[in-house]
């Protein structure tokens, strides 16, 4: 987590920050006793550093966006090092993490020699090791294409994926318009002007008029030079090379002058804004800059600068939203000390960053609740969807899931109605998305390979037809391939026939439903059946992207858990699509769209994550045989474990079964992942071993195992009915109690399977 402090317009020196803040009317207090703007700023920044320390943070970067001094006075530059050290103390970042740009007060006006024009800034900022922009005529000379960017001209944080790029906008501050002779040629120097001024000096009125005429051709011009723009482009290329492909660093930029008015105060002067503002804004947009720091206006403001192109149909495209942070001033006016600095906190997220912004006073007063928040996803501003409806799109499975997870953190309410999610390239659905919870399989801290295996297993389970399962039990595959229990009612095969026969973009008949009104809604005594599916229907349709035919899918869910279950649903849809296009030429898997009438995010795995013991029991005859062998392992039966490899395989299966047998303690009331039937079968199998045991040692072991399995089964039955109970007050206590009982039983079984195994807490 990075923390950037932004200061600007310090205006250190006699006519700026050294100015007293009191209203002295009588001379009874000496000047050295009077409080100055610098004193107050130092005290305010010290409070900020104390708050940063109290929050356990450090400053990742300090950005100073110009006007270090007043009118180029040397004493202001000379005080910079002392002021920063006194104000920030031990939290002052290393010089290589201080970014500074010159302001219009930091250059020598009317000086064309760069060495002299930037002399003070070069001495106290560049040579001090600060990150500074390349300076025209000093470090940026000759052909800009030959200039090479280095870390001296950009601050890059590779670990947290952000960078700050400084830009010089003061190259044209303090310039004179060129005078022409009688032939229209530029005067080579100011000699003729000086001569006229000398002749008029004897007449005070003429001298005053001439002075005003001379100043009329002197400008404080805000402009980013052509060479600076080219150098900026090369710097961005340098930054992106430092990151792995697709890492997408969050880009900050800083310059002295504003991009647009920061308040309604009018400033009547030539070149009040950047003369090439349009070009500069295009430069920032093309680079993908997300946040910019500036000063000059002596106003602390946070606002969005937005640009987007319109099209003939009224839509917009190429939208660019940039968060603009305008800073107050230390020595340039009456800025409240609470607004002397901006504080920016950067938190990396998958595919983006969370950014929080405070004024100095807000951070000191309450660093948690007063922040302005900005969310960036792949450098673009992310606006949270409304609780009533929303659309989320991603090119890949990973991108869409990362976007959904950001929405969960932003929404706060944990629920969105009418949520539409679209993955433009369904081919990317090959494994769990990046950031998928490691505890989905029941274990915390799972390795990717094992999580991949579980994800594939649970996806195939839910698409299994479960031919031998009782009618009450269902999977999505059973509803799709054995509709209403009829073995000749395979809707997936029917969809494949429709697609093959009528492969055209206009066809919309390839629809399969998982709802059976007769059994799910129309039976008078059905009530709210446990088997009513959340996954209601799926439609496949053909589109063409100009290159090839694509098979797209749209699926509707009456209710959908997003964090754990949406990825499994998407993998199921990809599985269905793969079966449909199997054997078809010149068609590939296209987009996957899910529509959820009610979307929720749960903190732990949900009921649909069927524990492995029940998946084995209901899967087929082989699954129950595996459970029987697991029971036989407890008695040391040679028929079950005659060979060492079989013994080890069965022991591993026990471990896999126990991994997800205990539900999370923070399960939602109506979504506790439970196993009952598979545990009951295991218990009966263990009890059957008691009838054929040969020793008291084995009998004791089997009785302990049967008791542990009975405890698991009893808690499972109790938790299954927990959501329908009338007592609404103590269900959490009951959940915690049964989770403890089940954890103890799991630990007992672990001891029996692997002697010496540490019991689960």
Secondary structure, DSSP 8 states (H G I E B T S, - for coil): -EEEEEE----BSTTTTTSB-S---STTS-GGGS-BHHHHHHHHHHHHHHHHHHTT---SEEEE-S--BSTT-HHHHHHHHHHHHHHHGGG---GGGEEE---TTSS-TT---HHHHTHHHIIIIITTT-EE---BTTTB-S-GGG----GGGEEEETTTTEEEEE---BTTEEEE---B-TTS-B-SSSHHHHHHHHHHTTSHHHHHHHHHHHHTTEEE--B--HHHHHHHHHHHHHHHHTS-TT---EEEEE-SS-SS-SSS----STT-S-TTHHHHHHHHHHHTEEEEEE-SS---EEEEEEEEEE-TTS-EEEEEEEEEEE---SSSS---GGGS-EEEEEEEETTEEEEEEEEHHHHHH-TTTS-EEEEEETTEE----BTTBEEEEESSHHHHHHHHHHHHHHHSSSEEEEEEEEES-GGG-SS--TT--GGGGS-TT--HHHHHHHHHHHHHHHT---TTS-TT---HHHHHHSGGG-TT--HHHHHHHHHHHT-STT----EEE---HHHHTS-TT-SS-TT--SEEEEEEEEEE-SSSEEEEEEEEESSEEIIIIIHHHHHHHHHHHHHHHTT-SSEEEEEEEEEEEEEE--SS--TTS--HHHHHHHH-HHHHHHHHHHHHHHHT-HHHHSSHHHHHHHHHHHHHHHHTSS--TT--TT------HHHHHHHHHHHHHHTT--SHHHHHHHHHHHHHHHHHHHHHHHHHTGGG-S--SSHHHHHHHHHHHHHHHHHHHHHHHSTT-----
